[in-house]
Each structure stands twice: as C-alpha cells, then as structure tokens.
C-alpha cells in the first residue's frame, strides 16, 4: 500500500475484528428439559468464555433463577418454580454480555 496511514488503519481494524471474535461468548448447549412445580431444577449450560454476565429471561414472572456455578466453559443455573406453576412447555432465553442468545424450552410436568 502506498499510504502508510491506510495500511495501519486496516491492520488495526483487522486486529480488532479477530480479537473480538476470539473472545466472544457462546452458548452451545443447555441440558435439562423437564422441571416439576414446587421444586428447584439445575440447568447445565455449555459454552465458551462464559462469565457472570450470563442472564436468564422468561415471560413467566414467578420463575426464579440463580447462577450457582460459572466457569469459562460451563455454568449451572438453579431454576425454582412455585407449586402452582402452569404445566406445559415454557420458553426461556439465555443471554450474555456479547449478545449470544440461546432459546431453551422447559417442559413443566408433575
């Protein structure tokens, strides 16, 4: 390249893109598909670069959750359902600070 400023800018941009991709959080798998009302169930989450930015979202206001253990490649989240929780499938969403979103369906059955 004839213009050294352009070469430096393009090199820097490439470096930033590669660095962000290398450190991006991912969620690859979620285990445990069934829960019982009135009980606490543990979800095991597999991924990369997981940290305390992991969050769980649900349209069900009475569903409680707490991160019990988190490591870079796995996390354990405790989900607590009240005893009168509606039976059937319920969607939850797992999110991270880098925007990784994983939808997961929980089947509530007694």
C-alpha positions in Angstrom: 0.0 0.0 0.0 1.2 3.4 -0.8 -0.4 5.2 2.1 1.1 4.1 5.4 -1.9 5.6 7.4 -4.4 3.5 5.4 -2.3 0.4 6.0 -2.1 1.0 9.7 -5.8 1.6 10.0 -6.7 -1.5 8.0 -4.3 -3.6 10.1 -5.7 -2.2 13.3 -9.3 -2.9 12.2 -8.4 -6.5 11.2 -6.7 -7.0 14.6 -9.8 -5.7 16.5 -12.2 -7.9 14.5 -10.0 -11.0 15.1 -9.7 -10.2 18.8 -13.4 -9.7 19.3 -14.3 -12.9 17.5 -11.7 -14.9 19.6 -13.1 -13.6 22.9 -16.8 -13.8 22.1 -19.1 -15.7 24.5 -21.1 -18.5 23.1 -23.8 -20.8 24.4 -23.7 -24.2 22.7 -25.9 -26.5 24.7 -28.4 -26.5 27.6 -29.2 -29.7 29.5 -32.3 -30.5 31.5 -35.6 -30.3 29.6 -38.1 -31.0 32.4 -39.0 -29.4 35.7 -41.6 -30.0 38.4 -43.7 -27.3 40.0 -42.6 -26.5 43.6 -39.1 -27.7 43.0 -35.7 -26.4 42.1 -34.0 -27.8 39.0 -30.4 -27.3 37.8 -29.7 -26.3 34.2 -26.2 -27.1 32.9 -25.1 -24.6 30.2 -22.2 -25.4 27.9 -20.3 -22.7 26.0 -17.2 -20.6 25.7 -15.9 -17.6 27.6 -18.9 -17.7 29.9 -18.8 -15.3 32.8 -21.1 -13.5 35.4 -22.8 -11.6 32.6 -24.9 -14.7 31.9 -28.6 -13.9 32.3 -31.9 -15.8 32.0 -35.1 -14.2 30.7 -38.7 -15.6 30.7 -42.1 -14.2 30.2 -43.1 -16.1 33.4 -42.8 -13.6 36.3 -42.9 -16.3 39.0 -39.9 -18.3 37.6 -36.9 -17.8 39.8 -33.3 -18.3 38.8 -29.8 -18.0 40.3 -26.4 -18.8 38.9 -24.9 -21.4 41.2 -21.6 -22.0 39.4 -19.9 -20.4 36.5 -16.7 -21.4 34.7 -15.5 -20.4 31.2 -16.9 -23.5 29.5 -19.9 -24.4 31.8 -22.4 -22.9 34.1 -25.0 -24.2 36.5 -28.3 -22.2 36.9 -30.9 -23.2 39.5 -34.5 -22.6 38.4 -37.2 -22.6 41.0 -40.8 -22.9 40.1 -43.7 -22.2 42.5 -46.0 -25.1 43.3 -48.9 -23.6 41.3 -46.8 -23.1 38.1 -48.7 -23.8 34.9 -47.9 -27.2 33.4 -46.7 -27.5 29.8 -43.8 -26.0 27.7 -42.3 -22.7 28.7 -39.6 -20.8 26.8 -36.6 -19.2 28.5 -33.8 -17.3 26.9 -30.1 -17.3 28.0 -28.1 -14.2 27.2 -24.5 -13.0 27.6 -22.9 -9.6 27.5 -21.7 -10.2 24.0 -25.2 -10.7 22.8 -25.2 -14.5 22.5 -28.8 -15.7 22.9 -30.0 -19.3 23.2 -33.6 -20.1 23.4 -34.5 -23.2 25.5 -37.8 -24.9 26.1 -38.6 -26.2 29.6 -41.3 -28.8 30.0 -43.1 -28.5 33.3 -44.8 -31.7 34.3 -45.8 -33.3 37.6 
